Amino acid sequence: MAFAAGFHPAARFEVSEAVDYYSREASDDIAAKFAEAIESAVSALKAAPTRWRVVEHPEIRRYVLRRFPFAIYYRWEPKHGQIVVYAVMHCSRAPGYWRNRLETDY
């Protein structure tokens, strides 16, 4: 059973920013492949939200993309039947910069 997915606005912006970067610095084809990798990852998260281990409190899980140096930080919210993506982080960024997003409504 696949569940719903919600994105924090800043996480959605991170995806858009990365697509723009790959389009500008690499090619439109690479940008499209990145977008496909994100879509595929989110589909996997929705299909099996507890498959990836908890790495942060409170119940934040991490999915690492294979082809691109990005990780998706999300939380499974069974009460609402959805995952919430809080960050699509480039792996060279300082860890935890996104934690304040947990405190805000979106």
ChimeraX attribute file (.defattr): number of C-alpha atoms within 10 A of each C-alpha:
attribute: neighborCount
match mode: 1-to-1
recipient: residues
	/A:1	5
	/A:2	13
	/A:3	17
	/A:4	15
	/A:5	18
	/A:6	16
	/A:7	16
	/A:8	19
	/A:9	14
	/A:10	16
	/A:11	22
	/A:12	15
	/A:13	14
	/A:14	16
	/A:15	19
	/A:16	13
	/A:17	12
	/A:18	18
	/A:19	20
	/A:20	16
	/A:21	15
	/A:22	18
	/A:23	16
	/A:24	12
	/A:25	11
	/A:26	11
	/A:27	14
	/A:28	15
	/A:29	11
	/A:30	16
	/A:31	20
	/A:32	15
	/A:33	16
	/A:34	21
	/A:35	17
	/A:36	12
	/A:37	16
	/A:38	19
	/A:39	12
	/A:40	13
	/A:41	18
	/A:42	21
	/A:43	16
	/A:44	14
	/A:45	28
	/A:46	20
	/A:47	14
	/A:48	14
	/A:49	22
	/A:50	15
	/A:51	12
	/A:52	14
	/A:53	12
	/A:54	15
	/A:55	11
	/A:56	14
	/A:57	9
	/A:58	9
	/A:59	13
	/A:60	20
	/A:61	22
	/A:62	20
	/A:63	18
	/A:64	17
	/A:65	17
	/A:66	10
	/A:67	9
	/A:68	13
	/A:69	11
	/A:70	21
	/A:71	19
	/A:72	22
	/A:73	23
	/A:74	28
	/A:75	24
	/A:76	21
	/A:77	15
	/A:78	11
	/A:79	6
	/A:80	9
	/A:81	13
	/A:82	18
	/A:83	21
	/A:84	20
	/A:85	24
	/A:86	23
	/A:87	26
	/A:88	26
	/A:89	22
	/A:90	17
	/A:91	14
	/A:92	8
	/A:93	9
	/A:94	9
	/A:95	10
	/A:96	11
	/A:97	10
	/A:98	15
	/A:99	15
	/A:100	9
	/A:101	15
	/A:102	14
	/A:103	7
	/A:104	8
	/A:105	7
	/A:106	10
